[in-house]
C-alpha cells in the first residue's frame, strides 16, 4: 500500500476540461456576462461540489480554464480586444473586482 490521494483522477479532470471546452463560450457573443454566468455556474458548481469536497486544491488547475474561455469570449465579443489577450484579462479583472460573486470559480478566489 503506497498511499491514497483523494484528488480527482486524471481521467475525470480531462473529462471536466473537455466539458468546459464544449460549452463554446466564444460563440455566445450575443449574451452578456451575467447571462453566461447563469448558464455556466450550475455546471461549475456541480464539479466543485462533487470533486472538491475533500481535496479542493486539486481542482484549481481545472478551474483556471473558465477564465481563459471568458477572456476568449471577451475577445470575440469586443472588437477592440480582438488582438489582445492581456486587455481581455484586464477587462475580466475589472469586472471580477466589482462583481466577485458573478462566477463560482471567482468566489473561490480564482479571479483572472
C-alpha positions, 0 to 999 in steps of 0.5 A: 500500500503506497498511499491514497490521494483523494484528488480527482483522477486524471481521467475525470479532470480531462473529462471536466476540461473537455466539458468546459471546452464544449460549452463554446463560450466564444460563440455566445457573443450575443449574451452578456456576462451575467447571462453566461454566468447563469448558464455556466455556474450550475455546471461549475458548481456541480464539479466543485461540489462533487470533486472538491469536497475533500481535496479542493486544491486539486481542482484549481488547475481545472478551474483556471480554464473558465477564465481563459474561455471568458477572456476568449469570449471577451475577445470575440465579443469586443472588437477592440480586444480582438488582438489582445489577450492581456486587455481581455484579462484586464477587462475580466479583472475589472469586472471580477473586482466589482462583481466577485460573486458573478462566477463560482470559480471567482468566489473561490478566489480564482479571479483572472 
